[in-house]
Amino acid sequence: MALKLYDLVNIAEEIENATIYVENYTNDEVDGKEIHRVEITVENTDTEEVSDPLILEEESKQALDRQVKFTLGAYFKKIDVVNKLY
């Protein structure tokens, strides 16, 4: 599922003790274009249940890095984020 910020916000708001994971970076070529992707999941740390992955993709690694930082930046300051990309 392609990531929309409100999807991530809705999932995270439903969980009292959430942790967001950024992982599984891939770099593929589709129709002659590079596509850089990461998966973002939300874990309920009380029950250890993990949401289905949300996919964030961009045409360059730099753009993907900026999008990850923007997506997780302001809204999620009170939620633990585990970024396994850096």
C-alpha positions, 0 to 999 in steps of 0.5 A: 500500500502506498503511504499517505501521511494520514494513513500513518497518522491514523494507524499511530493514533489508534495505538497507545504505545506505538513504535514506528519502524522504517526498514527494508530499503530497496532500489529497483528499476521500473520502465527505465526509472529508478524507484527507491522504496522503504517500508514503514510499519507501526508496532503496538509495543504492548501487544507486539502486533505490527501493522501491514507495511506502508510503502514510501517511494521516490525517484532518488535516494536523496528525495526518499531520505527527505521524504522519510524525514518530513513524514516522521518529522513534526507529527511523530515527535512523541512516538519512538521511531526506529530508522533502520536505514541510517 
